[in-house]
Each structure stands twice: as C-alpha cells, then as structure tokens.
Amino acid sequence: MAETAQVREVGPRDGIQMVKTILSAEQKLAWIRKEAAAGVRHFEATSFVPPHVIAQFADAAEVARGALAIEGIEAAVLVPNLKGAQRAFDAGVPKVNYVLSASEAHNMANVRRTTDESIADFRRIIAERNARGLKDRVKVNAAIATAFGCTIQGEVPEKRVVAIAETLAAAGADEISLADTVGYANPAQVRRLFAAVAEVAGGVPLAAHFHDTRGLGLANVSAAVDVGVRRFDASLAGLGGCPFAPGATGNINTEDCVFLLESLGFDTGIDIEKLIAVRAEVEAWLPGERFFGMVARAGLPKTFRRKAAA
C-alpha cells in the first residue's frame, strides 16, 4: 500500500476571491461535487468574511450548507476573526481554518490588527468552540500567512514564524499550515522552516500552502515532502493569489500537485483526468481569467499509473 498524501482543493475559496466573475452558489457547489467525483476529499469551500470586503463570498452560509450535504468529503471554511468563526460554528462546519500573518505589515493590511492581536483572537476562537461543546466535533486549524517572506515587509524572521507556530500549537490548533502567500519560498527555506516548526509543534500535523509566483511551487512541495509534510493546499488550474503580491500567478495547480505526489509514490486518491475535465468547465465559467498548469496542457505520460490502482 502506498503512503497517502492529502491534497485540499482551495479553488472555491482562495482560487476565486479575486476573479471578476461572481459565481453562483450552485456553480461553486457543482465544482465541489465534480471534484469529489474525481476523488478529492478535502475542500476549503468558502470564507466567512463580510460581503462588503469580498463580494464573492456573500453566499458563504449557503455554500457551506450545501458542501456539508455532499457525502464523502471534508468541507472547511476560512475565517479571519472570531465573528467569522462563530458563523462557521453556527453553520455546523466540521473544520475551520483561521489565518493570520507572520508579517506584521501584511497582517495590518489584511485584517487591520497586529499579529499578536490575531493570536489572541485565535485563543478566543478555541475558547468559543470549547464552550459550545464542539471540541471533539470541530477542528480549528491555524494558517501562518507570509511565513516565507512578504511583499510589504520584506524578510520575515524564521524565529518569529517558529514562535508563532509554537504558540498556536499550545493554544489548541488541530493543524498548523505554513503559507507562502506571496511566492517567496525556496526549497532550502521550506525544508529548514518546516523542520524547525515540527520540533515545537508537539505532534500537531503540519500542512503547506504554496504559491507558484516564481515557478518554485512544486519544487517547494517536493521539499516539504522531504521533511515529512503530507498535507497540501492547491487550486484547480492554479487560480488565486494574494492582493498584496503584484503579478502573482496564484496557488499551486491541483492537477500538477496531484501528478507530482503520485509520481513520488504517494496515493492521493484523485483521478487527474477527471480533474482536468472539471477544469474545462470552470474555465468556461470564468472568461478572461488566467489559467495555469502543465499536466492539463501536455496530458499524462504513457508511463503514469495512479498509485491507488497500481
């Protein structure tokens, strides 16, 4: 049996947060259903942010409810604060992804508060979940954005990232993700930082969120695999990006990430050809957007065999 690796599809959230076209709730749910049929089991389905901030997610509650009704998947939502988490708890979401930035400048630009204030809010979210009796039913994960560098601040000290991760683990995080929000990471840095965080995380699972801004996204996935990471965010067709990273080309591509992991000997449970078919439909929904990825363009090599079928 091949070792498993988890690929979480973030396209319905991160992938479309800046596109010009507002997709309907039914389109978003159809996207999730079709990828579920391709074997994807983990999704970041939407974001509980105020509609005036990102109009794309005005239907967040509807999408969350619809995603929860899809059998065989784990639907998570992203929240930026306690109010968003309360909405997620009210909706019955089993997994809440909370994001804060290691870069003080980015955190101020993104959520208008310091990183330490965001850490304090994370503690309040954990306390709220536990007070509702949801500790064993709802996972609260923490993503550290700009963990590898920042377009506003520049260098982000690795010691600061490690200290934040240690604090979040001690506060009750069920998973910690290191996010290369603006595409600054390189493989050596990825190996070094994930190894350092693993030492202080107390066994809390680690995940990676990479962007392919400068063409190193999949190289960074491979580097993270080298130090034991087995959970990766990706977006269909490489959609998405950070509004504070001018020219960013978005998240790593789901199809290419699955191809890499399967080629390295892992079982993702995902059928790449079915993913590519979903991609074609999503492309039709989003005219004028840029789509990335090599596998969809070149096809699978004749030598490729899915690990689950091997």
N, C-alpha and C positions, 0 to 999 in steps of 0.2 A: 504494500500500500504506500502510495506517495504521501509525503507530508503535505498538509493543507496550508494554503495561504489565502487570506481574506482580501478581496477587493471590494471596497464600498463605493457604490456609484453616487457621486455628489452632483451630477449634472442637473437634476431637477431643483437643486438649491444653488450651489456655487456656480454651476455652469450657465445659469440664465439670469443671474442677478443684475447683469449689466446689458443684456441684449435689448434691442429696440422694440421687439415684438412682445407683447404681453400674451403669454399662453393661457388658455383656459384651464380651469381645474381639471376638466375631463382630459385634455391633452396631456397634462402632467401625469395624471393617473394612468392613462394609456401607455405613456412612456415607461412608467414603473412596471406595469403589468407585462409589457412586451419584454423588458429586460429580465423580469422574473422568469418568464418562459424560456429565456436563454440561459438560465441557471444562476443569475445574480441573486444573492440572498440578503445583501446588506445595502441599505439606501439612506442617504440624507435627503429626506423627501421635501422639506420646506424650511422656512425660517420664520420664527415668531418675532418679527421686527415690526415697528409701526409702519403702516401702509404709506404714510407721507414720506418715510425715509426710502423705502424700496417698494414701489407700487406693484411689482411683480408678485409680491407675497401678501397682497390684500386678501387672498383666498386661503391663507395658511391653515386655518382651522378646518376648512372643507377638505383640503388636500390631505391633511393629517388623518382625518376620519376615514377618508377613502383608502389611504395607504394601509391603515390598520385592518381594513377588511380584506386585504389581499393575502391569501394563505401562503405560508412558506417563506415569508420574508421578515426581516427585522427593519422597521422603519424608525429612523431617528429624525430629530429636528434640531436645528441650530437656534441657540438663544444668546443674546448679548448681555442679559441682565436678569435680575430676579423676577421682574414683571413678565418677561418672556417665558421664564421657567414656570411660573405659576400658570400661564396659559397652556403650556405643554402638559403640566400635571393635570389640569382640568380636562384636557382632551384625551387623557389616558395613554399618552405616548410612552412606550417602554424604554426609550433611550433618548437622553437629552445631551446635546453637545454644546458645551459652553466655551466661548472663545475669548481670549484676552491676548494682548501683545506683550512680548518681552521688551520691545522698543517703547519707551515712554512716549516719544513723539507720535508713533503710529497709534498707540492706544488713545492718546488725546484726540487725534484726528478721527479715529474710527468710532469711539464710544464716549469721548469727551470726559475722560477721567484718567487718573494715574493708574499704573499697573497695580500698585498696592491696593487702591480702591476697588479694582476689579477682583483682586484676590479676596478681599473682604466680602464682596458680593457673592463670590463662589461659596464661601463658607455659609452665607445666608441661604443660598440655594440648597445646599446639603441639609441644613437645619430644617428648611421648609419641607423638603422631601421626607425627611425622617419624622417630622411632626405629623405628617399626613399618613404615616404608617406604610410608606411606599419603599422603604429601604431595600426590601427583598424583591420588589417588583419593577423598580425603575432604576436604570443605570444612569449615572451622571458622569459624563466624560469631560475632560478639560483639554482644549487645544491651545498650545502656545504659539501664537502667530509671530511672524518675523523672527523666528528662532535662529535664523542663519544670517540675518542682515536686514537692513531697512533702507528704502529709498529716501526716507525723510531724515532719519537719524544717522544713517551710515552703519558703522560697526555696532553690533550688539554683543556685549561681552558674554562668552560662553559660561563663565561662572554665574552670571545673572540668570541665564536660562536654566542651568542646573539647580540653582537655589529655588527658582520658581517651581520647577518640577517637584522638588523635594517637598516644598510647602503644600502643593496641590495634592500630592500623594498622602501626606499626613492629614490633610483636611477631609479626605474621603473619596478622592477621584477613583472611578472604576476603570478608567483608561486615561492615558496621557498621550496626546499627539503632539509631535513637533512639526510645525508647519513652515515651509519655505515660501511664505506668502508672496514674495516679490521675485523669486527665482534667482537668489544669490548663492545658493548652496553649491558645494562641490563634493565629490565622493570622499575625499580625505576628511573634510569637515563633518560630513554625515556620519562616518564611522566613529570619529572621535566624540562627537556630541551625544550620539545615541548610546555609546558605551558608557560615557560619564553619567548620563541620566539613569541608565539601567542600574548603576551602582547605588543610587539614592532612592529609587522608586519603590523599594520594598516589595518587589514582585508584581506591582501594578503593570498590566500589559501596556506595551508601547505601540503606537501607530505612527505612520508617516503621511504627510500631506505635502506633495511636491508640485512645483510648477515647472513648466518646460521653457521658461522665458528665454534662456540662453542655451537651450539644446542639451542640458545635462539631466533632465528629469529622469529618464530611465537609467542612466548611469548611477544616479542617486538611489533609485530603487534597489539596484544591484548591490550598492554599498551598504544600504540598510539591511538587506538580506544577510550580508556577511557578518553582521553583528547581532543577528537574531530577531530582527523585526519581521513580523509575518502579517501585518495589517496595513493596508494601503488605501488611501483615497484616490479616486480617479474620476474623470468626467468624460462621458461619451463625446467622441470627436475632438477632445481637448478643449471643450468650451469652458469659458470662465476666465477669471483673472481678478486682480486687485485694482481698485480705482486709484490707488496711490503708487502704481507701477506703470508709468507711461510706456506704451508699446508692448506690454506684457502679452504673451501668446497663450496664457491660460494654464489650466491644470494639465497634469499628465493625462494622456489619452487612455481611456479604459481598454480599448481593443489592444493597443500596443503593450499596455501593462500586463494584461492577461497573457498575451503571447510570450512576453519575457518570462513571467513567472512559470508558466507551463514549460517553456524551453529549459528553464533551470531545474526542472524536475518536480515542481510543486503541482498539486491538484487544486485548482480554483473552483472547479465545478461549473465553469462557464463555457458556453459554446460560442466561439469567436465569430463564426459565420452568421449565427443568429443575431449577434450584437451588431454586425455590420448592416444587416437588414433593418434593424431598429434605427441605426444611424441615418440611413437613407430617408426614413420617414421624418425624423426630427429635422433633418436638413430642409425638407420641404416646408416645415412649419416656420423656419427662421430665415427668410430670404435676406440676403445682404450680409449675413454673419460669416465670419471666417471659421473654417473647419480644418482640423489638423489630424495627423496620424498617417503612418506609413503602411500598416497592415491593410487598411481599407483600400489604399491606393494600389498596393502591389499584390495583395492576396496572400494566402498561406502557402508556404513551400510544400512541395510534394512529400517531403520527409517529415512534416509535422504530424504528431499524433497527440491528442489530448491525453493527459496523464490519467484521468478518470477512466478512460477507455482502454488504456494500454495494458 
